[in-house]
């Protein structure tokens, strides 16, 4: 068993319930944690035997580019797309954070966690 963690995928996107968010956009950060058996990859040194984190980044970037009102929705899309692409994943955690959300207060981020 092993784990790959990709932290701090930073993207500028247009998610949110308010129309201003659709026009102005905001900064987001996405973290991915994947548990899987990487014994074949560690013994063979073959990229095709592991989870390619460049592919994961591309999946996240593609899903984050599709506007959603809710972080829960975009997070679930990312989760589903990764699970469809890599069927050997034992456990997947997706965290989507909106940085400096438009709220009536000083808040660093709001994060939604999706996992199995």
C-alpha positions in Angstrom: 0.0 0.0 0.0 1.2 3.5 -0.7 0.0 7.1 -1.0 0.5 10.0 -3.3 -0.4 13.5 -2.0 -0.6 16.4 -4.4 -1.0 19.6 -2.4 -1.7 23.2 -3.4 -2.9 23.0 -7.0 -3.6 26.7 -7.5 -6.1 27.8 -10.1 -8.2 30.9 -10.8 -11.8 29.9 -11.5 -15.3 31.2 -11.5 -17.3 29.2 -9.0 -19.9 30.5 -6.6 -23.6 31.3 -6.2 -23.3 35.1 -6.8 -23.2 36.5 -10.3 -20.2 38.6 -9.4 -18.2 35.4 -8.7 -19.0 34.3 -12.3 -17.6 37.5 -13.7 -14.7 38.3 -11.3 -13.6 34.8 -10.3 -11.4 33.8 -7.4 -8.3 31.9 -6.3 -8.7 28.2 -5.4 -6.5 25.5 -4.1 -7.1 21.8 -4.6 -5.4 19.0 -2.6 -5.6 15.3 -3.7 -4.6 12.3 -1.5 -4.6 8.8 -3.2 -4.1 5.5 -1.4 -3.3 2.6 -3.7 -1.0 -0.4 -4.0 2.1 0.8 -5.7 4.2 -2.3 -5.3 4.3 -2.9 -9.1 5.5 0.7 -9.7 8.1 0.6 -6.9 9.6 -2.7 -8.1 9.5 -2.0 -11.9 10.1 1.8 -12.1 7.5 2.0 -14.9 5.3 5.1 -15.0 2.4 3.1 -16.5 2.3 1.1 -13.2 1.5 4.1 -11.0 -0.8 7.0 -10.7 0.6 9.8 -12.9 0.3 13.0 -10.9 0.5 15.0 -14.2 -2.7 13.3 -15.3 -4.3 14.1 -11.9 -3.4 17.7 -12.3 -4.9 17.8 -15.8 -8.1 16.2 -14.5 -8.3 18.8 -11.7 -7.6 21.7 -14.1 -10.3 20.5 -16.6 -13.0 20.0 -13.9 -12.2 23.3 -12.2 -12.6 25.2 -15.5 -16.3 24.1 -15.6 -18.3 26.6 -13.6 -20.2 25.4 -10.5 -22.2 27.2 -8.0 -21.1 24.9 -5.1 -17.7 23.6 -4.2 -19.3 20.3 -3.3 -20.3 20.0 -6.9 -16.9 20.7 -8.4 -15.2 18.5 -5.8 -17.5 15.6 -6.7 -16.8 16.0 -10.4 -13.0 15.9 -9.7 -13.5 12.8 -7.5 -15.6 11.0 -10.1 -13.2 11.9 -13.0 -10.1 10.6 -11.1 -11.9 7.4 -10.0 -13.1 6.8 -13.6 -9.5 7.2 -14.9 -7.7 5.2 -12.2 -9.7 2.2 -11.2 -6.9 0.8 -9.0 -7.3 3.6 -6.4 -8.2 2.2 -2.9 -9.1 5.5 -1.3 -9.3 9.0 -2.7 -9.6 12.3 -0.8 -10.3 15.6 -2.7 -10.2 19.0 -0.9 -11.3 22.1 -2.8 -10.7 25.4 -1.1 -11.9 28.9 -2.1 -9.3 31.3 -0.9 -10.4 34.6 0.6 -14.1 33.9 0.1 -16.5 36.8 -0.2 -18.0 36.7 3.3 -18.8 39.3 5.9 -15.6 38.6 7.7 -11.9 37.9 7.4 -11.7 34.2 6.3 -8.6 32.6 4.8 -10.5 29.8 3.0 -13.5 27.6 2.8 -12.8 24.0 2.1 -15.0 21.1 1.0 -13.7 17.5 1.5 -14.9 14.6 -0.7 -13.7 11.1 0.0 -14.8 7.5 -0.1 
